[in-house]
Amino acid sequence: MSQIVVVALYKFVTLEDFEAKRQPLLDVLTRYGVKGTLLLAREGINGTIAGPREGMDRVLDWLRADPRLSDLDHKESLCDEMPFYRTKVKLKKEIVTIGVPDVSPNETVGTYVEPGDWNALISDPEVLLIDTRNDYEVSIGTFEGALDPQTKSFREFPEYIKAHYDPEKHKKVAMFCTGGIRCEKASSYMLQQGFDEVYHLKGGILKYFEEVPAEQSKWNGECFVFDNRVTVRHDLAPGSFDQCHACRHPISAEEKAAPQYEEGVSCPRCYASLPEKTRRRAEERQKQVRLAKLRNQPHPIGQPQAMASPGGAPNKP
């Protein structure tokens, strides 16, 4: 069985002391060998982390010891290698940024739909099904019949809704995202805009994969995840995509076979538009990765600055 447990978690809850929680949380993550990134804001907590089973359990216990986080939910998957290079706890204004003031799931939120009830809901022809993720995520996989907003960032979602949908015409709206956080905030925004029946998939796509058998699935393709696995399949095993380290887009085996692809440097999507400075930085990064492998050293990203390039300069992420 795989040794690394990957946990995606979030909770909208008022944390007035979120700044004071940063260092203690970082200390706990480091103590138990858990890597990844967690975001803290006044509106709650969000992030994905990975580590050994015992270490992960200790971190989750520490989080839930705070009465405000006692019912913190999470999604789990397993992998053979650590999917993160660093451990970070960041302070933010929002744990997911929609860019509209006064949108708060702590105050108003849509109707949660359990994964087991999701298929029936989205099979209703009167339901408008919207994928709240960004274009590169949707291109990897989505639910049958889902609409793609073709957004580059979640900040574009409110304008997309204003331009395309009317509360008077679209009476039932269902939304989904990777772990549930974006569609939860999107549902709060849509209720604010006057939409009456707004539903969202509880726990997101990852929880759907956990609980709905593959033979009953209405999902097509793979699901993009924000770690080194890049994508996962319905069984939550790592998928078939890699990621371009220059433009950060997922890339298929066919794209990796193209002449514009250079490992760690460029892909067909970004080759022509890649700034020379970015290319040089990517080439140096890839050089350090190759040297680390040859020397049987840890991956240079996330290592102390003492692990420098032959020229003496510290590696950059």
N, C-alpha and C positions, 0 to 999 in steps of 0.2 A: 504494500500500500504506500502511496505517496506520503512523504514526510512533511510537506509544506502545506499549511492551511491558509487559504486566501479568504479574507473576510471583507465584504462591502457593507458599510453601515451608514446610517444617517438618522437624525431625529430633529424635527423642528420643535424647539422648546426654548423658552426664554432663559438665557444664561447671562445674567448681569455681570458675573465675575469671570467671564470667559478669558480675559487676559491673564488673570491670576492662575488659571488652570493650565496654561501652556507648558510651563517648565515642569511641573509635576507629571503631566501626561507624557512629555518627551522622556523624562527620566524612567518612567515605567516601561515605555516601549523599548528603550535602549537596554534596560536591565534584563528583559526577557527575550532579547534577540528578535524583536518584531520590527520589520521595516515597512516602508510605504509612507503615505501622507494623510494626515488628518487635518481638517479645517475646523477652526473654532470661530464662532461669531455670536453676537448677542441673540441671534435667532436660532442657534443650535449647533450641531456637529455633523460632519460629513467626511467620508473618505474611504480608502481601501488600504488594507494593511495585510501583511503576510508573515508567518513565522511558524515555529514548531507548535504542535498541539497544546502542550502544557503552557508554553509562553502565551499563546493566544488566549487560552482560558483565563490566565491570570490577568491579562489586559482587560478582557471583557468583564471580569469580576470587579476590577478596579473602577471601570467606567460605571457599572451598574450599582456600585456602592453609593453613588450620588443619587439621592431620592428622585431627582429630576430626570435621571436616565435609567431608572430601575426597570422600565419596560422597553429598553432599547432593543430593537429588532436588528437582525443581521442576516446576510446571505453568505453561504460557505461554498467553496469549491476546493479541489486539491490539485497540486501540481508537483512535479518532480524536482524542480529547481526554484530557488528564491526569485520571484518575479520583479523585485525592486532592488535598487542599488543603495538607497539612502533611507534614513528615518527623518521625517519632518513633521512638525506641528506648526501650522500657519494661522495667524490671526487675520480675519477677513471682515468686511462689512456685511457680506452675505455668504452663506455656505453654498449657494448656487445663485449665480448672478443673472437676474432677468432685467435689471435696469429700470424698473418702474417703482416709484416710491409707494409705500403703504401696501404692498402686496405681501401678505403674511399668512401662511398656512396655520400659524398659531391662533389666528383670529377667525378665518373662514377657509374651508377647504371642501373639495368635491367629495363624491361618494366613493369610498374604497371598494374595489371589486377583488374578491379572492381569486387566485389563479384558477381554481377549479370551476369558477363561474364565468371566467373570461370568454371562453369559446362561445357560449350561448349569447352573451351580450354582443359580441362583435359580428355574430351571424344575423342579427336583427338589421334588416335593410334600412330602417329609419335612423340607425346610429351612424354618426359621422366619426370615423376612426382616424385619429391624427397621431403620427409618429413625432414626438417632440424633440427627437435627437437631431444632430447636425448631418449635413448631406453625406459626408464620408462614412458616417456610421450607418446610415440608411442604405447606402450602396452595398454594404456587406450582407444585409439581411433585414427582414421586417415581417410583420404579420400580413396575412392575406387581406387584400383590400385596403390597406393603410395608405393614407395620403402623406406624401413627402413634402414638407414645407420648403425644402432646399435651402435651409439656413446654414450660414457659416459659423454662427455662434448663437447661444440661447438668447442673447440680447435682441436678436432679430425676430424672435417669436411673437411678441406683442404686435408689431407692425404687420406681420403675416396674417394674424387673426383679423385685425382691423380691415385689411385689404380684401379678404376673401370670404368672411363669414358674418352672418347677421343673426343676432339672438332671436329675432322674430321668425326667421326661416329655419334655422338649425336648432331644433328643440332638444335633441339628444346628442351629446358629444362624449366620446371615449378617447382617452389618451394613454400613452405608455412611454417608458424610457428604460434605460438599462437597469437601474436599481430602485426606481420609484421617486427619486427626489425632484427631478425636473418636472415630471407631470403633476406632482403634488403642488408645486409652486404655480405651474401653468393653470391648474384647476382653480386655484385661488384668484389668479388674474382674470380668468374667464367669468367666474361668478361676479367679480367686481364689475365686469363689462356688461352684465345683464343676462348672461346665459343661465338658463334655469336648471337643466339636468346635465350635470357634468360628472363623468365617471373617470376613474383612473385605476390602473392595474396595481394592486397592492404588492409591494416588493419588487415591482418591475419585471423585466424580461428574465433576470436571473432567478427570481423566485418561481416564475412560470416554468422555467427549465427544471428546477428542483422538483416541482410538485405534479406537473402534467406529463404523463407518459408520451414518449416520442411518437407513438402510433396515433395518438389523439391530437397531436400538435397542429396548430394553424400557423406556425412559424416557417418561413422559407429562408434558407441560408444560414449564416453564422452570426454571432453577436460580438460587436466590438467591445473590448474591455480596456480599461486604462492602466495596463501593466504590461510587462514584457511578453505575455502570452499573445497579445494583440487581439485575438478573437477566441471564442469558445463555441463548441457545438452544443446541441441540445442536451447531451449527456454531461456537459460542463467540462469535457476534455478539451485541451488546447486545439484550436482550429488550424486551418491551412494557410493563413495569411501571415506575412511578415510586416514590418513597418519601415518606411523610409525615414532615416534619422535627420534628413534635411527638411522635408516638408511635413513630416509626422503622419502622412496618410498611409493607410493599410495598402499593401501591395500583394498581388497574387503571384503564383509561380510563373504565369505567362509574362507578367510585367517584369519579373526578375530576369527573364531570358532575353529581354530587349537590350539593344546596344546602349541605350541611355542609362541603364541601371549600373551603378557601381556601389557595391556593398558599403553601407554607412555613409555614402556621399550624395547620391542622387538616384532618381527614378524617372520613368518616362513622363510622369505628371509634372515634375519640377525642373527637369534638366535644362530646358531652354530659358527659364526665368530665374534660375538660381544666381544670386549675387556672388561675385567672385570672392568676397570676404567670407561669406557663408561657406562656400565650397572649400576654401583653404582651411577653415576651422574644422569642417567635417573630415577633410583628409587627414588632418593632424590627429583628430580624435580616433579615427579608424586605425591610424598607424599605432597609437598607444594601445588599442585593443589587441592588435596583432602581436605586438611585442609582449604584452602581458600573457597571452596564450603561449607564445614560444618559451617564455620563462617560467611557465606554470604558476603564474601569480594571479591574484584575484582581479576581477574586472576593474580597470582603473577608475571608472565612474563610481563616486561614493567613497573612494579610499582617501586617506590623509594626504595632505599636500606633499609630504615627504616622498610620495611615490610620483616622482616627476619625470618628465621627458629627458632624454639624453642631454639636451641642451640646458637643462636645469630649471625650465619653467614648469610650474605645476600644471597638471592636466585640468582642462575645463570640461564641464558637463556638456 
